[in-house]
Amino acid sequence: MISLRKNIAEMAGYVPGFQPKDEAAWIKLNTNENPYPPSPKVAEAILAEVGGDGANLRKYPDAGSRAGREEAGRLYGFDPSWIIMANGSDELLNNLIRAFAGEGDEIAYVHPSYSYYATLAEVQGARVRTFGLIPGRWELDGFPGRYAGKLLFLTNPNAPLGFTFPLSFIEELAGRVDGMLVVDEAYADFADENALELVRKYDNVVVTRTFSKSYSLAGMRLGLAVARPEVIAALDKIRDHYNLDRLAQAAAVAALADQNYFRECVRRIRETRDWFSTELRVIGYGVIPSSGNYVFASPPDRNGRRVYDALYERRILVRHFSDPVLEHGMRITIGTREEMEKTLEALKEIG
Ligand SMILES: *Cc1c(COP(=O)(O)O)cnc(C)c1O
């Protein structure tokens, strides 16, 4: 008999979006990957880092990922001491929980959003609370005058629904939490606004970003966080000391440096998103205006599962959530214009 910690034995574990084996046969719109390749400078930088014979791989990478911090610092207007690079933003979410919430402490997140926060908290033996949204109001259901938990996660833009919280609302929350407010900005590059300025104003605000969506680098596992140097120093203490390999570090710098390519890619996805949203409304779908690279859309009969299954039969993969507040719709990633035209045709056929 193995003797696991009780919380590990009892937890279910996170189930990521389905990755089909014969990917080429599918239109894959279920994990918010970017349909465009990363900047060509990324592959160049990775190949240069490998070197002709791979000799560089013999050596450990820079433990501090300093080049990445400096590049991100220049881009966002922060000193590098306010930035940490990570092996995917999931690593940061995990280490934030490890740094701030011990066994029995409470963390919270806004529901619906990214349920992985709960999985990570369960590993720590922390307790998890969720706050629902009150429709039509910028208010969290049951949120106390002051929240005494260790961390509150706010996904902005919200995933899977796609809307952004007004900055004034996020700012008010920052003032009402005793612990840290983590603004998970996985999709902020597709939005008009972000919460970076609040990091300067409030010492308990952390913003996390990922290269997986807007920089087309889900396969490289890259993320970063912006926070006060004291918070960054704490996160530096707990991470693996070589958390980014040499290739990931080279990729991060090259991706951040090529802003022209990045902006064009984001522009195209936003354009396709807005076109697709309009077309969906024309065929009677309910669509929440989205600031991400996905839309949350519900068919006229509000039977998201039925349409998910019918799309699946046609080898179009979207995301359906069985959660009662989400089951009426689907989260559809924005692919290329051509992929979205095919998806729209399929939806018209399905009816
Ligand atoms: C994709 C996603 C992440 C994870 O990003 P990685 O950098 O790939 O780990 C975190 N939060 C949200 C809301 C996401 O959608």
The ligand as a Tripos MOL2 file, in Angstrom:
@<TRIPOS>MOLECULE
LIG
   15    15     1     0     0
SMALL
NO_CHARGES

@<TRIPOS>ATOM
      1 C1         -4.0780   28.9970  -21.2690 C.3       1 LIG1
      2 C2         -4.3220   29.5610  -19.9210 C.ar      1 LIG1
      3 C3         -3.3430   29.5240  -18.9360 C.ar      1 LIG1
      4 C4         -2.1080   28.6810  -19.0760 C.3       1 LIG1
      5 O1         -1.1410   29.2120  -19.8040 O.3       1 LIG1
      6 P1          0.2190   28.3890  -20.0120 P.3       1 LIG1
      7 O2          1.2190   29.4660  -20.1390 O.co2     1 LIG1
      8 O3          0.0220   27.5930  -21.2610 O.co2     1 LIG1
      9 O4          0.4580   27.5360  -18.8020 O.co2     1 LIG1
     10 C5         -3.5710   30.1770  -17.7360 C.ar      1 LIG1
     11 N1         -4.7460   30.8010  -17.4930 N.ar      1 LIG1
     12 C6         -5.7310   30.8230  -18.4100 C.ar      1 LIG1
     13 C7         -6.9970   31.5180  -18.0860 C.3       1 LIG1
     14 C8         -5.5560   30.1970  -19.6380 C.ar      1 LIG1
     15 O5         -6.5480   30.1750  -20.5160 O.3       1 LIG1
@<TRIPOS>BOND
     1     1     2 1
     2     2     3 ar
     3     2    14 ar
     4     3     4 1
     5     3    10 ar
     6     4     5 1
     7     5     6 1
     8     6     7 2
     9     6     8 1
    10     6     9 1
    11    10    11 ar
    12    11    12 ar
    13    12    13 1
    14    12    14 ar
    15    14    15 1
@<TRIPOS>SUBSTRUCTURE
     1 LIG1         1 GROUP 0 **** ****
